[in-house]
Structures are given as C-alpha cells and as structure tokens.
C-alpha cells in the first residue's frame, strides 16, 4: 500500500475549524486548514475517541431565560396599567404644580418601559428556544490523544461520517500496533 494514498477523509463543515480537512494516510494524519497544515505521525497517537455530546449548560441557560421571560411577560400588563392609572390621577388633580408634572412624567415613562417588557420577554423566550435547539442538536467530537496532549475536532449534530473516519483511524492504529 502506498504511503501517499489517502485511506479516509473528512471535511469539517461547521464550528471553529470549519473548512478544514482531516486526511488519513497509512502512516500519518493530516489536518489541513485554510492557513495552516498539521501532520501527525500515527506512531505519536495514543488513542482515538469519538463521542456525541450535548451541553447541559444550554438547558440551564434556556430555563433561566424562560423564567425571566415569563416574569417580564406577567408583570408587563399590570405594571403598565398601574403606571397609566397613577399618571391619570396626577392629570385629574390638575397637573399644574412642578411636583405633579414630575410625577406625571415619571409615571408615563415607567408605563412606556412596562410596555417594552413584553417584547423583551418574547426575545428572551426566542433565545431560550434557540439554546434548546442547539442543546438538542449536540455535537460530535473526535479527540486524538497524544502522550502529553489532546486535540479535538468538533462538528454540530450527530455526524456519522466523523464516526466512520474515527473508525478508519482506529483501524489504522490497530494495524500499526500489530
């Protein structure tokens, strides 16, 4: 078998290493990106690991965002009505004095702020849904272990092509160990 004939290839389509390519040869693994290339002799690899993972922190953040969104949505209407009622009372009493004018301006501003709470709550809820989607998608990570370091290659979602590449790499390591 020729040492320059590739046994397997995988192009990373997403993440920080998007656009780079992993190529397995009989005696080495090559990671080639847009600006750099790295060659790892297979003799240097201690182990190969591939795993599908989900980040539980995304669920925690999504839950927190949903709680804040719910609170904002629940208090938006009553707070707006209360501020408009207070502003109406100040206006009904004449509203000519400087203190009453200041109160009217404050209550009106708070009423407008309360009106903005509901759209902000909807945006927070949308962000929470996006976090839940990213949690559900997860990522597939190929980890190469060396004597003193590790190198990880991650792609979004459950990627069977990366799993197959890892199997080919593990097979080649097993052949070299014989």
N, C-alpha and C positions, 0 to 999 in steps of 0.2 A: 504494500500500500504506500502510495506517495505521501510524503510529509507535507506537501503543498496542496493537497486535495482536501477541501473542507468536508467535514463529516456532518455538521449541523450548523444552522444559522438562525439567529433570532434578532429581529429588529424591534427596538424599544419604541413604542408609539406614543407613550404618554409619560408624564412625570418629569422630574428634573433631568433625566438622561434621554429625553425624547429625541428621536432622530439618530441615536447611536445604534450600533450593531454589535452583537456578540457572534463570533465565528469560532467554531471548534475544529481544530485540526488534530491529527494523531498525537502530536506531542505538545500542543500549546492551545491556549485560549486567547483570542484577540478581542479586545473591546475597542472599537473604533468609533469616535465621535466626530463632530464637525471640526473641532480644533485640536484634537489630540488622539493618540492611539496608545494603547497599553497592551503588551504581550505578557502573558503569564505562562511559564512552563508548567505543564501538568504535574511535573515532579514536585513543584512547590505547593500544590494544593493538598490540604489535609482532609477536607471534607466538602461536600456539596449538600445544600439544604434548599428545598423549595417548599413554600407554605402559602396558603391562602389565609389572610388575616383581616380582621375588622377592628377598627379603633374604637374602643368603648368610650373614650373621651368625647367623641362626636355625639353619642347618645346623651351623655351628661349635659353637654352644652345645649343640645336641642331641647332637652327637658327644661333647663333653666330659661332659655329664650321663650319657650311656650308659656311658662308660668308668668314671666314678666309681661308677655303679650296679653295674656288673659287678664292680669291685674289692670293693665292700662285700658284694655277694652271695657272692663267692668266699671272703672271709675270715670271714664271719659264722659259719658252721658250725664250721670248725676252731678258731676263736678261742673260741667258746662251749664246745666240748668240752674244750679245753686248760684254760680257767679252771675248769670244773667238776672236772676231774681234779686240778688243784692244790688246789682247795678240799677235795676228798675226801682228799687226802694230809694236809692240815693237820688235818682232822677225825679221821683214822685215828691220828694221833700223839697224840691226847688232846685237843687244843684248849683246854687249861685256862690256859695262860700268856697273858699280855696280848699279846705279840707274835704268837702263833699266832692269837689271837682277831682281832687287827687284820688279819692276812693273810687269814684266812677271810672277814672282811667285805669286804675289797678284792677278793679273787678272785670272791666271789659277785656283787658289784656289777659287776665287769667282765664276768662271764658274762651278767648281765641286759642290760648295754649291748650286748654282742655279739649277743644275741637280737634286739635292736631294729634292728640293722644291715640285716637282710633286708627288713623293711617299709619302711625308709627307702630302700633300693635300689629297691624296687618303685615308690615315689612318684617318685623321680628318673627312673626309666625312663618312667613315665607323663608326666612333664613333658617329657621328650625327645620322646616321640611327639607330644605337643601342639605342640611347636615345629616338628616336621617337617610336621605338618598345616598350620600357619599358613604355613610356607615354601611348601608345595605350592599352597595357595590363592592366594598372592601378592596383589597389589592393582593396580587400575587407577587411574592418576593423570592428571588433567587439569591442565596447567600453563599459566597465562597469563603471558606476558612483556610487561612494560612497558618504557619507556625505562630506568628505573633499578631496577626491582624485578621480583619474580616472585610469583605467587600460585598455590598448588597445592590441588587438591581431590582427595582420595583415597578410594576405596571398596574394600572387600575383594573379592577374586576378580577373574576376567576379566569385566568388565562391558561388554557390547556396547551398552547404552543410553547409557553415558557416551561411548563411541566415536562413536556416532551424533550425540550432542549436540555433540561436538567437531568433527565434520564439518560440521554445520549452522553452527556458529560460524565455522569456517574459510571456508565458502562465503560467509557474510555479510561477512567481512573482505575476501574477494576482490572481491565486488561493490562494496564501498566504495572499493577501490583503483582500480577502473576509471575 
